[in-house]
């Protein structure tokens, strides 16, 4: 779970940083449109990027750090006995086994290289 939170909160390439970049770029776009409401929309987008995302990023980073300090197994996860059917959708939630390897998709059938009419 800490990996997912790290992906969200990474300062330069995390998902929230990318959302902030999109909000800022959209605000810059609004600034150049010239309609009366555009400066307000641009300020609102920058406020969301600077204030709200900052609070969310900080809270999630704190949660991620708290989880990273724990080293005990989750009490709701059982030791994998391999008795859970492979088609069980919630397998990862109840079994600590690594997921089975994914099968590679079959290659497309060959196409005849003839002339078409």
N, C-alpha and C positions, 0 to 999 in steps of 0.2 A: 504494500500500500504506500510505503514511503516513496517508491519510485514514481508512482502516479502523481503524488503531491509535488515531488521535485520537478516533474515535467510541467506542472501548472505554474510553479512559482519561480523557476529559474530566471535570474535577473535579465539576461540578455537574449535567451532563446526559448524561454518558457511560453506556454500558451497565453498566460495573462499578459506577458510583455508584448506578444503579438497582437492581442486584442487592443492593448493600449496604443500600439503603432497604427492600427486600423482606425481607431477613434480619432487620433491626432491627424492622420492623413485626411480623414473625412472632414474634420474641422477646418483644415487648410483649404480643402475644396470649397466648403461653404463660404469661407472668407472671400473667395474670388467670384462668387456668383452675382452679388450686387442687389439682391432683393432686400427689402426692409427687415425681414425676419432672419436673414442669413447670419448676421453677426451674433444674434442671440443663440441660434442653433449651434454655431461654432463654439461659443463660450460654454454652452451646456455640454457639448461633447468633450471639450478639454477638461471641464470639471469632472465628468465621469471618469475620464482617463487618469487624471492626476489625483483626485481625492478618493473616489469610491474603489477603483481598482487597487490603489495603494493599501487601503484598509483590508480588502479581501486578500491581497497577496501577503500582507503581514500576518493576518490571522492564520492563513493556510500554512505559511512557513513555520509559524509557532507550533501548529498541530503536527506538521511533518517532523519537526525536531523532537517533539515529545514522543512521537511514535518510534523514531529512530533510536531513542535511548532504551527502548524495551527490547529485551532479548528472549523473553519467554514465549513459548508457543501459544497461540490463541486457544483459550479454553473451550471454544465451541468446535474446534477442529479435531477430528479423531485421527488416530494413527491409521494410515492406509493399509487395508487388508486386501485390496484389489477386488473386493466383493461388490463394488458399486458398478452398475452397468455402464459401459462406455457411452451409451446414448443418453445418459442422465444429464440434463441441462445444468444442474447445480453441482456437478461433480467437484469443481474447484472449491466450492463453499464448504463441502462436508469432508473432503478428502485432501490431505496434504501432499498427495502424489503429484509429481510434475505431470503436465498434460501430455497425452500421447502425441507422437510426432504427426504433423499434418502430411497427408499424402499430396504429392505434386499433381496438378491437374493434367489430364491426358492431353497430349499434343493434338492439334487440329488434324483432321484427315488430309492426306495429300490432295492437291488440286491437279487435275489433268492439264497439261500445258499444250492445249490445242487451240486452233483458231476458233473464234466465236463469230456467229453471224449476226 
